[in-house]
Amino acid sequence: MNKPNKLTFPLLAFSSALLLAGTALAADDKKPEAAPAPAATAAPAAAQPIEFNIPDPVAVVNGKPISKATFEQYAQQLRNRAKTDTPEASKALVDQLVMEELLVQEANKEKLADDPQIKQQLEIVKRSLLASTVVRRMLSENAPSEDAIKKEYETATAAMKGKEYKAAHILVDSEDKAKEVIAELKKGGDFAELAKTKSSDSSAANGGDLGWFTPSMMVPPFAQAVAKMEKGKFSEEPVQTPFGWHVILLEDTRDATPPSLDELKPQIQQMLQSKMVNDYLEKLKSGAKIEVKEIQVSETKPAAAPEAAPAVKEEKK
């Protein structure tokens, strides 16, 4: 039996173990709340905080101890996904560590640590862990300041200031048709009804309504025309864009309101951190001696098909 096949069961078992343990740890979150006590009964005393006394080791498997530090490290990793502050959750985590230790001991019996594939995978995990730890520590020591966040917010929102417009339009495929629509409007025609019968745009069913928009959301000729219009008026000259000829009704205008600092703060922090990481990597790169080898690419010719053996005619005896 070759070594890659020997890996199959331990890896599958380990995955199943983690899945089962994760389910057990998360189950505590799904327990139904107790029914409230009747109004006539006295209010229960305030719940006392639970104090955990974690032994060291938390378990011993075939003489091999599982340390308190290992338990606490796993609990820290699980804290964002499941509760770890209840007796049930703690027991489930210990059960997971016991199961993991049994699998590790089995892997040691099979000398899987000497398998070239395992060594390669461990090296990849090690490299990734070391690299990500360097980045996390750098970010924790250089968190974006409040002044930097505020400055970035002001820069971002400056571009958002301006006007928003609420308009409707009628889109036709020629200037003459647009002029005919304008003539009907001047005679007192209803804009919404004309849009429903004459506009080729998808907004026709809603009377040509485009809702609120900023100039950047529209093609320049349309946006420029709207910016020059008076509220409540329609365009008396057709407006040509790549989509056709428009007759526009400007219904309302308002000042654009950018999001608050609190709304944009998480995005700004993430953007500043990304820039910080890129700058840090560029600094490392500029101070390093790097030699990149060129990857040679060549076409592979298909192997020639073997010639068929000549048929041998059987002689009659």
Secondary structure by P-SEA (a helix, b strand, c coil): ccccccaaaaaaaaaaaaaaaaaaaaccccccccccccccccccccccbbbbbccccccccccccccaaaaaaaaaaaccccccccaaaaaaaaaaaaaaaaaaaaaaaacccccaaaaaaaaaaaaaaaaaaaaaaaaaaccccaaaaaaaaaaaacccbbbbbbbcccccccaaaaaaaaaaaaacccaaaaaacccccccccccccccccccccccaaaaaaaaaccccccccbbbbcccccccccccccccccccccccaaaaaaaaaaaaaaaaaaaaaaaacbbbbbbbbbbbbccccccccccbbbbbcc
